């Protein structure tokens, strides 16, 4: 299969995943999802399962239960029955059984947790070789360069545990769909063990970085906010003349928007 063909397939599957994310509180049919993927229902189920490791129905069920757990932990739930109905279950009992199967505890056993932010750390990057796809333009509602990067890696037979994903943000705002950005969608070379045809060779910019964990999407704090936080927590000063880096830590092939997380590397100086 050609890279561009595989990239289009991955982009369609991601479009399906985004649709599911946006409609977890509503009925979702397989026919509807297959139409979004431009595939027959039978072919769609097979392709989705092969790529994501779960069927579309299993994904919807898992995400609804995970979102329910997070809402309970955040103290956002007044009624288990209302939460059950919003999660697609006809009764609190059916919801509770499914919840316990998924999480090993009943809904009432989930403790409300105060939100916590991970402490920022300073890290020195040196000699980190990468293989990457350059991109310049508007990302829109997709992340095509990362789908293309993944297509190259999959067609080269690189297993998931060796695909350490990075983004080198050279210019623009990745959280603004209408903003022109310049970036490199990259994989860490020492983990790949081979040169992947079609990818360019490069390196992550050397230097010291303030590193913080960000959850959900590509949005990050504004630069002034970042600079103030870095100075207050570390005593270092943010550099505005060097690229921002992202190191991705997604636990699934098609993470939901609320599951996405990455470490943001902000260049700093004494």
CORDABEL-V628891 format. One record per helix or strand of 2 or more residues. SS is the DSSP state (~ for helix, > for strand). FROM is the first residue (numbers start at 1). TO is the last residue. Records with the same first field share a line. If there is no record, write none. Layout:
SS: FROM-TO  FROM-TO
This chain:
~: 3-22  30-37  41-52  56-73  80-86  92-103  107-109  144-155  160-162  189-192  223-234
>: 121-125  129-138  165-171  180-188  200-203  207-215  237-238  244-248  261-269
